[in-house]
């Protein structure tokens, strides 16, 4: 009888613990074969659908999960993730009070969280790469995990960060691409979607790396 009562109490406690844990998630999917190529065509630079598969930057899925105070960002591609000085994978999550960013580039793998109100950003290197998937974890810095903007990308440059040469990209969702797509698969007008440019990404990444180095030296 006592064992039965103890079991009931333990079940009740477990239910309370589970019900008090906040879990939320969101997933975006993207078709394969939609990597675009910035190239010279008839003496004019334009976006064209890539003639080579580029499966390692062909984004297929983007997701985030919040479990309690832990945020997990994840991005998947059609092929296998490549660690190269000319390839970068990124994920952005904007909430009502914070911005989170995950990046994998040339062994400089970080997740960062920054309150919109300012202050020192939180930085994590808890990133796992397995086959076609990058997954990163960081503690929430804000109080609201509801996404206002959630998007990701994978780029391959001829020379890292140089958009005056040929480069390739895939964006998820597709409306975060820097161009609109015509019916024939070529680009239309430029698309000002408010997404950070390469310069912003480079500054944020450099800042996060500097913070990591500073913390390791302390």
ZAMARGU-4260 file (C-alpha; in steps of 0.2 Angstrom, whole numbers, plus 5000, padded with zeros to 4 digits):
<rodrens>
0) 5000/5000/5000 | 5014/5012/5004 | 5023/5008/4988 | 5007/5012/4979 | 5005/5029/4987
5) 5024/5033/4984 | 5022/5028/4966 | 5006/5040/4964 | 5016/5054/4972 | 5031/5051/4960
10) 5020/5051/4945 | 5011/5067/4951 | 5028/5076/4953 | 5034/5070/4936 | 5018/5077/4928
15) 5021/5094/4936 | 5039/5094/4930 | 5035/5090/4913 | 5020/5102/4912 | 5031/5116/4918
20) 5044/5114/4904 | 5042/5125/4890 | 5044/5116/4873 | 5041/5125/4856 | 5047/5122/4839
25) 5047/5127/4821 | 5052/5119/4804 | 5054/5126/4787 | 5057/5114/4772 | 5065/5118/4755
30) 5065/5109/4738 | 5081/5102/4731 | 5089/5109/4715 | 5087/5127/4719 | 5105/5133/4721
35) 5108/5149/4712 | 5124/5155/4704 | 5130/5173/4702 | 5138/5173/4685 | 5142/5183/4670
40) 5129/5180/4656 | 5130/5190/4640 | 5142/5203/4648 | 5130/5205/4662 | 5131/5198/4680
45) 5115/5190/4685 | 5108/5175/4695 | 5105/5159/4686 | 5100/5142/4693 | 5116/5132/4696
50) 5120/5120/4682 | 5130/5109/4694 | 5120/5101/4709 | 5130/5108/4723 | 5121/5097/4735
55) 5132/5102/4750 | 5124/5119/4750 | 5107/5114/4744 | 5097/5118/4759 | 5082/5106/4763
60) 5077/5110/4780 | 5078/5123/4794 | 5072/5121/4812 | 5073/5127/4829 | 5067/5120/4846
65) 5066/5128/4863 | 5066/5116/4877 | 5065/5125/4894 | 5079/5138/4893 | 5089/5129/4879
70) 5088/5134/4861 | 5093/5122/4847 | 5096/5128/4829 | 5097/5116/4815 | 5100/5116/4796
75) 5101/5102/4784 | 5107/5101/4766 | 5104/5088/4752 | 5123/5082/4752 | 5136/5082/4766
80) 5141/5097/4776 | 5158/5104/4769 | 5171/5112/4780 | 5179/5125/4768 | 5187/5142/4769
85) 5175/5147/4754 | 5159/5139/4761 | 5148/5146/4775 | 5132/5140/4783 | 5121/5151/4793
90) 5105/5152/4803 | 5096/5168/4810 | 5082/5168/4822 | 5074/5185/4827 | 5062/5185/4842
95) 5053/5200/4850 | 5067/5204/4861 | 5083/5195/4855 | 5093/5189/4839 | 5101/5172/4838
100) 5114/5167/4825 | 5123/5151/4821 | 5137/5150/4809 | 5149/5136/4802 | 5164/5141/4792
105) 5181/5134/4791 | 5181/5127/4809 | 5175/5144/4816 | 5158/5137/4822 | 5148/5147/4834
110) 5131/5151/4840 | 5127/5168/4847 | 5113/5176/4856 | 5111/5195/4858 | 5097/5205/4867
115) 5090/5218/4857 | 5092/5230/4871 | 5111/5228/4870 | 5124/5221/4882 | 5137/5207/4880
120) 5131/5193/4868 | 5131/5175/4874 | 5142/5164/4863 | 5142/5145/4862 | 5153/5133/4853
125) 5141/5118/4856 | 5139/5113/4838 | 5137/5096/4830 | 5140/5092/4812 | 5134/5075/4806
130) 5132/5070/4788 | 5120/5083/4781 | 5115/5091/4797 | 5122/5106/4808 | 5115/5107/4825
135) 5119/5121/4838 | 5114/5124/4856 | 5113/5140/4866 | 5104/5146/4882 | 5090/5158/4879
140) 5095/5176/4882 | 5078/5183/4880 | 5061/5180/4888 | 5051/5176/4872 | 5056/5162/4860
145) 5042/5166/4847 | 5050/5169/4830 | 5047/5185/4821 | 5060/5181/4807 | 5068/5164/4805
150) 5079/5160/4790 | 5095/5151/4784 | 5107/5150/4770 | 5122/5141/4763 | 5135/5150/4752
155) 5150/5145/4742 | 5162/5158/4736 | 5175/5158/4723 | 5185/5169/4736 | 5177/5170/4753
160) 5165/5185/4755 | 5169/5192/4737 | 5152/5195/4729 | 5161/5203/4714 | 5166/5186/4708
165) 5156/5170/4705 | 5147/5163/4720 | 5133/5151/4724 | 5119/5152/4737 | 5103/5144/4743
170) 5091/5152/4755 | 5077/5145/4766 | 5063/5152/4765 | 5067/5157/4747 | 5060/5174/4749
175) 5076/5179/4759 | 5086/5177/4743 | 5093/5194/4737 | 5083/5192/4720 | 5066/5188/4714
180) 5065/5173/4702 | 5057/5174/4685 | 5047/5160/4677 | 5062/5155/4666 | 5073/5152/4682
185) 5083/5168/4680 | 5083/5183/4692 | 5071/5198/4691 | 5074/5213/4702 | 5084/5214/4717
190) 5075/5209/4733 | 5077/5220/4748 | 5071/5208/4762 | 5080/5216/4776 | 5092/5201/4779
195) 5110/5205/4785 | 5123/5207/4771 | 5140/5198/4771 | 5148/5213/4779 | 5136/5211/4794
200) 5138/5193/4795 | 5157/5194/4795 | 5157/5207/4809 | 5146/5197/4820 | 5156/5181/4817
205) 5173/5190/4821 | 5165/5198/4837 | 5159/5181/4843 | 5176/5173/4839 | 5185/5187/4848
210) 5174/5184/4863 | 5178/5165/4863 | 5197/5169/4862 | 5195/5181/4877 | 5186/5169/4888
215) 5198/5155/4884 | 5213/5166/4889 | 5205/5172/4906
</rodrens>
